[in-house]
């Protein structure tokens, strides 16, 4: 099928990855590298992180639940400490690519986010950044948030909801995300997928798939 829509992850795609902030926090606090990712990857469908992103628990409940999961890994980390690390820096070249793409394709932002953690869908950590992210969000035809619809990537229902919202078939979508676990079910549904390792690589791959210049 011909591509009709481009679906974008936000954190790690339009902004830098929160994993970079996780690693800085771990180094500063003499914690094992990637321990936060390890906690979030354990029981990924029903751990504290999954329940918060799908709005099944409050921030206060997450703070305690994450601390308990961290304790099982032998480290002390509160959930609220992790939430403070989520807001990345905006990637201007990806925003420019989005501006070009939206002129020819339907667009949607598919984001796993946390209600009441930061400002707006991008979970900005200050008002100025929230305003800039709000301008970027306005470029999308739709913004689909896990904390609003109650399901999250990589649940297939999330992608089905996105397709229904855009009135497309999965095979008519290109989906870009920085996590392979999120891309796998989308690909199985028939979407074209791109894993984002860097903005330059992602732009080059999108140009190849879409056949247009994004610079």
Secondary structure, DSSP 8 states (H G I E B T S, - for coil): ----EEEE--BTTTB--HHHHHHHHHHHTT--TTHHHHHHHTTTTTSHHHHHHTTSS-HHHHHHHHHHHHHHTT----HHHHHTT----B-HHHHHHHHHHTTTSEEEEEE---TTSSBTTTTBSSHHHHHHHHHHHTTSSEEEEHHHHS--TT-HHHHHHHHHHHT--GGGEEEEES-HHHHHHHHHHT-EEEE-SSHHHHHHHHHHHH-S---
